[in-house]
Amino acid sequence: MKIPLDRQAKKPVYLQIRDRIQHLIHTGHLSPDTQLPSIRTLAQTVKVNKLTVLEAYSALEADGLVRAKQGAGYFINPPNLRAPLTPAPLLPSTFNPAQEVLIPRHGITSFTESYHASLQSHSQPDSINFSQGFPFAIGTDDLQRIARRAMKEAHTFFHPGQPQGDLALRSQIAQLLIQQGLETSPENLIVTNGSMQALSLLADHFLSPDDWIVVEAPSYHGFLSILQQRNAKVIGIPMTPQGMNLRLLAQYLESHRPRLIYTISTLHNPTGITTCTSHRRKLLALAEQYDCLVIEDNAYEPLSFDITPPPIKAFDTTDRVIYVGTFSKTLMPGLRVGYMAVTGKENSALTERKLLHDFRTSAASQAIVKEYLSSGHYRRRLNQMRALYRDRRDYMVNALIRHFPPNVTWTVPNGGTFLWIQLPDKVSLADVCTAAAEQKILVGSGAAFFPTQQGYPALRLNFSLSPEQIERGVQVLGSILRTV
């Protein structure tokens, strides 16, 4: 197969390969069930490395144009098996909270309390855990096979590893980020023990006691607890349906001159909101105007059901934005492999801080993730998760319509694993959570996601559970909400 490549073009080579094969499929030059050249053969023919061809084939698979057969290669899909266009959400989001800035005077939140509550739920097999932030176990057979293959390089585990992470893994992560619109190099990436370690290292490095930092309200409660430990001063800028309120952000950047802005631009935790390109550019412009650094934490970005705008980091020309990602939400939390993209002078300082913190991220975990990426299993897993989670999201929305009172509203995210449920102001959130726990329904209390624990009453519900669990859990919560 001859594929002309423009090696001087801005478009990555793997996308040029994808586009050429896509054209051949759509024009009928490659008929259904035709086998594509092997990865090795095509790599030799077009003079690229095998990873580039794998990325091109994986992109075609994600588009539903080809399918992979274990041990046989890639084959063209017939038209009836090709992926349909992503359907619109069942209902538009009705999320529209009051726009109140939150500045806590004392404690912020307690991530450890909600984490331990989630752990306890695992000892009760008949409980329903809506509060969990990690994926539930799927594809464990694949994991065992991939882990065995990854262990073939176990002899390298005895060698001192690079503190910024395995070079081959960082190259693969760079390829993933290119697909998300963020062009970066392996040299700019630091592999961490999950994104939580990345956030902790960044807080340690950039924040002194009494420094101001802007967060979204609500925001990821794990990072709020990190800020509490650092004695940072937090400004909680309210979320609108479009993202952080930029008018209020500008006002508090002017009045308080914070050191950092922490934002989740894609599939925000906990609301599920994804901001548009113009919102991202405006936020970055404000950060530049007031000389403020930005931490962009997009842990759930790979679980988007549709194409998302490029990360804020993609528009960064002054090394002002640090992008944080993780495989904990897409593979499994036990691997603890995350990463951050850091350009400019702070990269070496953060690498040194990482070295002094733990030497390096587990070589075994890195090897397993690397095998997932190089074998194409990661993209197949993402496709499986997206399809499953989209169905589960729709199922939960329908269950909410059937069982919840009409004065309860929610977001309808285009990906991730959460719905954000806003309750009427008069509802006692503590009473709802207690009553649910008595019936073995564990929910994510929205209070934990606000800097003051005093935001509007809300729940974060994980929709990746089974339909039976969703139905029973939502029905119980609906009954509680009609009586409190």
MOPEFEN-V399044 format. One line per field, one symbol per residue. phi: phi as a letter, one per 20 degrees, with the letter a starting at -180 (. if undefined). burial: # if it has 24 or more other C-alpha atoms within 12 Angstrom, else .. A space follows every 50 residues. Layout:
phi->???
burial->???
//
This chain:
phi->.ecfcdfefffgfffffgfffgffffenfdegmfefgfgffffffemcef ffffffffffffemeccddgmdodcfffgfdfffffffggcffdfbffec fdcfecfdacffffffffffffedfeeddeefddfefbmffggfffffff ffdffffeefeffeogfffffffgfffgfendebcgfedcecfmfffgff fffffdddgmfececfcebffffffffffelfeddeefedfepgffffgg feffedlffcddcdedlgddfnfdeefffffffffffffdlcecddddfe gfeffbfdfggggfeedcleddecbbdfeddaffflccacecdnffffff ffffgfebmafgfffffffffgffenffffffffffffffffgfffgfff ffdeffeecbecfeqmccdddeefgffeffffffffffdmdedeffgfed gdlcfffbcddeeeffgffffffffffffffedf
burial->..#........###########..#....#.#...##.#..##..#.#.# ##################....#####...............#####.## ####..#####..##.##..#.....##########......#..##..# ...........####################################### ####.##...####################################.### .##...###################.#.##########.#.######### ################..#########################..##..# #.###....########################.################ ..###..#################...###.##..##.############ #################.##########.##...
//
